[in-house]
Amino acid sequence: MGLHARSVALAAGATGDHVERIAAMIVEARDITLEAARKALAILVAEGGAALPGVASGAPAAGADVTPSGGVATAIAE
């Protein structure tokens, strides 16, 4: 499942350290889909990760709860 999650993270546009982090996030959420990986990438960018090409810096995924009290898996599942 981990290899597939990394492949999906790459397909979503993740690079470098983001690949492993996004893979872990979507595995934790039990939602290994391109949509979930894109949401996870948006969450990482919103949390202060480096801006990536094609991703607006600081723009959270639509409906994502990126506050410290909001769980990552919950944000992906929404």
N, C-alpha and C positions, 0 to 999 in steps of 0.2 A: 504494500500500500504506500510506503514511503517513496519509492521510485516514481510511482504514478503521480503522487502529490507534487513531487519536484518537477515533473514534466508539465503538469498543469500550471504550476507557478511560473515556469519559464514561458509557457504559452500566453499567460496573462501579462507578460512584460517585465517580470521581476528579473533583477540582475544581482550579482554578487551575494552579499549576506542576506539580502531580502528573500532569495530563493528558499533557503532553509527555514527562515522564520515564517514565511507564508505557507510552506508545506506543513510545518508543525501546526499552524493555526487552522488550516482546513482539515487536517487529520483530527485535531481535537474537536472540531465542530462536526465531524463525521459528514462533511459535505465537500467531497473532492470533485468540485466542478469548476469550470472556467469562471463562472459568475462569482462563486465564493472566493476564488483566488483574486479576482479583480477587486472585490470588496475588501479583502485582507490587505491588498496592496494600497488601496486608498486609505485604510486605517493607519498603516505604517507611515505613509506620507503625511497624514494629518497629525500624527504623533511627533512629527519633527524629523522624519527620515528625509533623506535627500530627495529632491524633486527628480522625477524620472521623465524622460521624453513622453509626451502625450498625456501626462497626468498633471492636473492643476495642483500646484503646491498648496498644501493646507486644506484641500477640499476633501471632506469626509465622504464616504459612500452614502448614497441616498438612504436616509433612515437609520444610519449607523449610530450607535451610542458609543462614542469614543471617550467618555468621561472615565476617570479612574474606577468608579463604581460599576461601570458597565463591563461585562465580561466580553472578551474577544469572540468567543464562540457564539454568544448571544448576538453580537453585532453582525457576524457573518450570516447567521441563520435568518436574520430579518430581511 
